[in-house]
Amino acid sequence: MVPTVEWKDGVVRLLDQSRLPEYVEFLDCRDYQTVAIAIRTLKVRGAPAIGVTAAMGIALGAQSVAATDYESFAKEVLVICDLLAATRPTAVNLFWAIERMKRLLASLRTQPIASIKATLLEESQVILEEDIALCKAMGQHGAKLIATGQTVLTHCNAGALATAGYGTALGVIRAAWDQGKKIQVIADETRPVLQGARLTAWELMQDKIPVTLITDNMAGSLMRQGKIQLCIVGADRIAANGDVANKIGTYSVAVLAKAHGIPFYVAAPYSTIDLKTQTGADIPIEQRNPSEVTTIHGSHLVAPKGVAVYNPAFDVTPADLITGIITERGVFKPADLAGEFQHNVANAT
């Protein structure tokens, strides 16, 4: 796969996902402000990818800080952290990565500024490599849940494009395919930004994994006909009780799966678990521009001018609708997740 995010020649290079599938183009971010805009405008998206990109944005911004004493340097880096933290409120990986970089910064107080800059950059690369490894581990655990001949429904994009590489939900599907399991994938288009149509379909076709695109309102009918055996989605935040925030429409898929007796799985790394958020009701839900609903790609109008629009980017799926949560440590019941990952996420925000 084409790298979603990478450090290249002193810049943060992003695959511009707002241009897919028509164009495969890259955005070279030469300052942290451009990184923040890229996150906010969905040029990079997907919770793990946002976290990795934020870490690189902090490292990038730190390189240009001119201060020569620690206190002044740290003050400027924290301003960078605050700007990046304000880009998108729901994906907890963003805050997890920022807090990790801030803790590292605090631990380097006695080091020379040049050394601190180099260490921050190194840490951003460690976060990237860890994400890829976690996704591959998730894939191996989740692949055991898929039998050859099954058809898997996924919603939004939780693939290599949404991570540093390999993917969460699509990483599970990719692992099953690599094991030789003859599977089919059904991808919801995922209105209003069409991440399923534009990104998931494109990504699976690149890997030659059989995929069929459907509109969001077709899933129930296909389940009733017995044409879907499994649902796997990603997550942007998982509360302590196992409730999951994911792309808008995920809750509807989970309700339909429950009604038809179809397993519904969530695939996510530990950085998506937020023990400080007790339930899904406490998860902040991002509200986005009405033009995403009233137009296609911001240009072709598909609704009357001036119509009122409600456009939450995410919804919350209650834990009791989730069969299991696939992680790098294995597959867990939602209620068991907090205890398993208590140590890892104790410092998460």
Secondary structure, 3 states (H helix, E strand, C coil): CCCCEEEECCEEEEECCCCCCCCCCEEEECCHHHHHHHHHCCCCCCHHHHHHHHHHHHHHHHHCCCCCCHHHHHHHHHHHHHHHHCCCCCCHHHHHHHHHHHHHHHHCCCCCHHHHHHHHHHHHHHHHHHHHHHHHHHHHHHHCCCCCCCEEEECCCCEHHHCCCCECHHHHHHHHHHCCCCCEEEEECCCCCCHHHHHHHHHHHHCCCCEEEECHHHHHHHHHCCCCCEEEECCCEEECCCCEEEECCHHHHHHHHHHCCCCEEEECCHHHEECCCCCHHHCCCCECCCHHHHEECCCEECCCCCCCCCCECEEEECHHHCCEEEECCEEECHHHHHHHHHHHHCCCC
